[in-house]
Amino acid sequence: MNKGKIYVGTSGWVYPHWENIFYPEGLPSKDKLKYFSQHFKTAEVNYSFYRLPRPATYQNWYSQTPGDFLFAVKASRFIT
């Protein structure tokens, strides 16, 4: 029997109430995904439901995360 993988993450990675609780004090917004990906292996991209991110945005996210990080991209509201 093949064993599957379970990925644990959150919907998004930038929330004001995470400041000084999950994220260290003073961590710049541009570094939050990188920090997040050191603690979780996946995150849902909720933004894509409302507006499709540009390819450069995906490339930026990819460059900040380890190779085994999984983005769960929510389908556009125009599709669902």
C-alpha positions, 0 to 999 in steps of 0.5 A: 500500500502506498502511503500518501503525504499530508501537508499542513498549512494555512489559508494565506500567510499575512495576517496582522494578528500574527505579528509578534505571535508567529512572526518575529517583531520587525519582520518585513512583509516581504520576508513573511512567506520565506519565514512561513515556509520554514515552519509549514510545507504548504499554504493556500493562495486565497487571493487567486479567487478574487484576482489571478496573480501575475506570473511574476508573482508566482515566480516571486513566491516560488523563489522564496520557498523551498523546492518541496513547498506546495501552493494550493491555488484557489480557483477563480470565482469566475470558474467555481 
